[in-house]
Amino acid sequence: MSTSSPSPRRVAIVGATGAVGREMVDVLHRRSFPVAELGLFASERSAGRTVETPFGEKTLVAFDVEKVKGYDIVLLAVSGDFAKEHAPAIAAGGALVIDNSSAFRYDDNVPLVVPEINAHAMGDAKLVANPNCTTAIAVVALGPLHKAFGLKRVIVSTYQATSGAGAEGMAELEEQTRNQLDGKPVVNSVFRHPIPFNLIPQIDAFQENGYTKEEMKVTWETRKILEIPDLPVSCTAVRIPTYRAHSEAITVETLSPVTPDAARAVLADAPGVVVKDVPADGVYPMPLNATGQFDVEVGRIRTSLIFGDHGLDLFVCGDQLLKGAALNAVQIAELSL
Amino acid sequence: MSTSSPSPRRVAIVGATGAVGREMVDVLHRRSFPVAELGLFASERSAGRTVETPFGEKTLVAFDVEKVKGYDIVLLAVSGDFAKEHAPAIAAGGALVIDNSSAFRYDDNVPLVVPEINAHAMGDAKLVANPNCTTAIAVVALGPLHKAFGLKRVIVSTYQATSGAGAEGMAELEEQTRNQLDGKPVVNSVFRHPIPFNLIPQIDAFQENGYTKEEMKVTWETRKILEIPDLPVSCTAVRIPTYRAHSEAITVETLSPVTPDAARAVLADAPGVVVKDVPADGVYPMPLNATGQFDVEVGRIRTSLIFGDHGLDLFVCGDQLLKGAALNAVQIAELSL
């Protein structure tokens, strides 16, 4: 970013009515992104509807690849199939396309970027992938720890919010919790099983190795973002009845010796991280506090009982719709200013 | 247990009005324990009140150590301090005392028993400790895996229900969830932070090493029950908004090579375990199904991405008030028949 004010950009959001799309609009405003024009694209069904935004009242426009091509920056908050079909054409037209789906994340020619960690990977790419939410939240803590102590192995257990299944996921949690409390039948349509007062140890489809795709995304994407192609990363991904902040219990083995104090010092200086680690005072990461915040909370930092002075246990919590999606996408857009 | 019917025993439950005490009554009945007489002891405050039980209407009796001494078997569902004060005297009087608190679990002279795993440890002890709920649920799966493949390291992340804080914990979850949905103030008195749609990565007090006492119980008690004094066991214990079944994501490193199929075969034959592991059909352990069940559900069994063919990831779920407390206590009592 130059010292003079960057010139305003024409920004399009495709999938503007979804949970992530709506957050993208808010984040652009909260971060004072220089928006010359904001185009909100949605399905035919939503087109013509007006929505209130921090940028004023906007009319939703039916997606049209030619119209979208006219923007400088295009944020895609759509399905992988949709992204696969349209992203390359939009990028070829000259716009910077930032895709929130998994469609291009594993393509060697497409950078997968968490700006605090690997901004350099972006280069002059016109198509950039936004990582999986669980991965984005983990790597803002794992990246600085890797730089300081070297990562040898990473084990993650997640506590994932319903927002990972979009606005419908959050609505199902609220409505069905109400039903259960009122003694009415609890039904599930977004989730495979009822989510109120329950948990579901499945997110996304199962792979041949017994892990879910969500779990393997954490492995594949952590390796790519941290540029450690063979790093052993294992994840158990679990949906729990929370709204929009993901938590993760993480065990790391390090190459160099590490102490909790040294790790805290490294993380205190790390961008995108806020250390919440005064356990005696009840200060540790929690969805209650991380919701709506840009920074990822990191705490419960302690010497691993498994890996001794070459290991740490920690607990992280970040807003799934922000660092896990919309915020990271806007931060990628900021790299182009 | 002899082949002839065991002679009925006089059974006392101390702390009969709590969540665990009430479950003990039910479990005695569900398992057809030969009860000659059932004494329900509680605080002065509750004394004189009558309660409906599967053994008929009973009148709560104020705790009196001399009265309790007259029973054959005494199940303690009381605080550690209370147990420490009274258990030795009751046991010295000749009754078999089974204590659900942590008061005696780390005493070398007191057996810590999960009957499926280490019934032999009971010997002719008159005071027996019932393990921590998280540990009891984990070891019914870990024990058979250790016997078959040898355990080298164990990493646990928990998803613990509010019942771990007693009936008041479950009530606070229900009432405060209702308040939150109704837009009323959410207050917390049982838990350190609001629990509705949140999680709390603290259970019990913090120790000097940064782990909570709950987390260290899993380390200490797993070692004692499995009789592997130096086994590295690490735990992150997290309270989530569920009612009464604890779940745990467990990573194990084994001494011998292990496959998911071999582990499933071992666990299918293990007492106290039900294998719920058809992920493609959405069959895996969940609080929704484990609640009210005696068996611990085990699933999501897969080769560890960290420890390769010498490691497994698995997910377990068990009723905290049953295998985690009342059931295990009654099973210990059954060993004496």
Interface residues (C-beta under 8 A of the other chain):
Chain A: R153 I155 S157 Y159 L173 E174 T177 R178 L181 R192 H193 P194 F197 N198 L199 I200 P201 Q202 F206 N209 G210 Y211 T219 P232 V233 S234 T236 V238 I240 P241 T242 Y243 S247 A249 T251 P260 P279 A280 G282 Y284 P285 M286 P287 L288 G299 R300 I301 R302 T303 S304 L305 I306 D313 F315
Chain B: R153 I155 S157 Y159 L173 E174 T177 R178 L181 R192 H193 P194 F197 N198 L199 I200 P201 Q202 F206 N209 G210 Y211 T219 P232 V233 S234 T236 V238 I240 P241 T242 Y243 S247 A249 T251 P260 P279 A280 G282 Y284 P285 M286 P287 L288 G299 R300 I301 R302 T303 S304 L305 I306 D313 F315
